[in-house]
Amino acid sequence: MKIINPEKKEISRYAVRAALIVLLLTALLFYKDTVREIWEGVRQVKAGELAAALLLSFTGYLLEGLTIFCMMGTSVKGAKVREGVFIAFACEFYRLITLGNGSGVAEIHYLHKTRFARDGIETGSATVLTMIQYMIKRIAVMAFGLIGFLFLCRAKGAGELCREYSLFVAAGCLITAAIIVFFLLLSLSGRAALMACGAMDWLSLRFPSRQCNFQQWREQILLLNQSGKMVLGQKKRMAGVMLIQMGKLLMFYAIPAYLLYKKTDLGISGCVFLMALSYMLSGVIPAPSGAGSLEFVFLLFFTHFMDVAAAAPAILLFRFATWICPAIVGGILIIFYSRWREGGVTGK
């Protein structure tokens, strides 16, 4: 039997916490200009508006945690809602410290390391769940954005804006639809999966130096095809996940809408739909330097109805409530909540 030295375990725990704190400080240093701008924007809003934004944001992340819990339920028994909530906030912390690239890997890690469920989730299965969850998120973003576009086409004063950017809306929907169809084919069609594996084999021969990468992708394609049918076959659960994601987006989109609906004739519903359209197109319309795409599109759209001085604090508050605060909460849960750690969420 392997004997674990408690002192070494404690040292390792402190080393991990120290490393996470260093990474957080490094990320904040990297984002210092952005954080300064966000803080200046937050200072311009009232305390009640800030409280409302945080309430909407944290409700959205609770729904994100419920999404993760529902996805876990497709593969394991005994999962807990609090586990999904923890993972939702923890992923935002890793999104911040890895400059936007580590949240997916973090979710796979925590799904694999969970102990709340009776059965563990294998790394491959956790990867499949994360990929399918991402696909559902993209569907929800596209659906909300398209509904917003159709609503705004009939809204007073927004018709010209919709006509001007209708091609971008079509492009955004087509790109998202292409990604969704690609994932669905790999998940549900054995023939499509075999063709994709054949392409990976051909690329491995064509580019021997990247053979390892192509073979890993080949394994992921096969795993997605084997597990995807089982997960997507739970239609009621997947429909529930979609509705939860729509609810989460509604909470997020309501943050700038709450601040701006009195400053425009669109009303609160119009502002929500305009934010939904901005969010969807932020991944399609090129932004200066390739950064701040959401802010760029948001100001581009909302300044059709108000001046920049009124619109800017709303998007800065949105960033504060949906990016910085959840990341801080996630870091606190990871570093200081011993019950979560020793209970098994963060490792065996």
ZIZIJO-V588157 format. One record per pair of residues at least 12 apart in sequence whose ideal C-beta (glycine too) atoms are under 7 Angstrom apart, sorted by the first residue. I is the first residue (numbers start at 1). J is the second residue. Records with the same first field share a line. If there is no record, write none. Layout:
I->J + J
This chain:
17->335
20->331 + 334 + 335
23->97
24->97 + 331
27->96 + 97 + 99
30->99
37->316
38->316 + 319 + 320 + 324
41->312 + 313 + 316 + 317
42->316 + 317 + 320
44->313
45->259 + 313 + 317
49->259
52->258
53->255 + 317 + 321
54->321 + 325
56->251 + 254 + 255
57->252 + 255 + 321 + 322 + 325 + 326
59->251
60->248 + 251 + 252
61->88 + 89 + 326
62->85
63->244 + 247 + 248 + 251
64->88 + 248
65->81 + 84 + 85 + 87 + 88
66->81 + 84 + 244
67->133 + 241 + 244 + 245
68->84 + 87 + 88
69->81 + 83 + 84
70->237 + 240 + 241 + 244
71->129 + 133 + 241
72->84 + 111 + 117
73->237
74->129 + 231 + 234 + 237
75->121 + 125 + 129
76->117 + 118 + 119 + 121
77->117 + 118 + 119
78->116 + 117 + 118
79->116 + 117
80->116
83->114 + 116 + 345
86->333 + 340 + 345
87->107 + 110
89->326 + 329 + 330 + 333
90->106 + 110 + 330 + 333 + 334
91->103 + 106 + 107
92->326 + 327 + 330
93->327 + 330 + 331 + 334
94->106
95->327
96->327
104->130
107->130
108->123 + 126 + 127 + 130
110->345 + 346
111->126 + 129
112->126
113->346 + 347 + 348
114->344 + 345
115->343 + 344 + 348
116->344 + 345
124->223
125->227
127->220
128->223 + 224 + 227 + 228 + 231
129->231
131->183 + 224
132->228 + 231 + 232
135->180 + 183
136->241 + 242 + 245
137->245
138->176 + 179 + 180
139->180 + 242
140->242 + 245 + 246 + 249
141->249 + 279 + 280
142->173 + 176 + 280
144->246 + 249 + 276
145->172 + 276 + 277 + 279 + 280
146->173
147->273
148->273 + 274 + 276 + 277
149->162 + 169 + 277
151->273
152->270 + 273 + 274 + 277
155->266 + 270
156->265
157->265 + 305
158->266
161->301 + 304
165->281
168->281 + 284 + 285
169->281
171->284
172->280 + 281 + 284
175->284
186->221 + 224 + 225
187->224 + 225 + 228 + 229 + 232
188->228 + 229 + 232
190->225
193->221 + 222 + 225
196->221
197->218 + 221 + 222
200->214 + 217 + 218
249->276
252->322
253->272 + 275 + 276
254->272
255->317 + 318 + 321
256->271 + 275 + 314 + 315 + 318
257->271 + 272 + 275
259->314 + 317
260->302 + 306 + 310 + 311 + 314
263->306 + 310
264->305 + 306
266->305
274->301 + 302
277->301
278->294 + 297 + 298 + 301
279->294
281->297
282->294 + 297
285->297
295->315
298->315
299->311 + 312 + 315
334->346
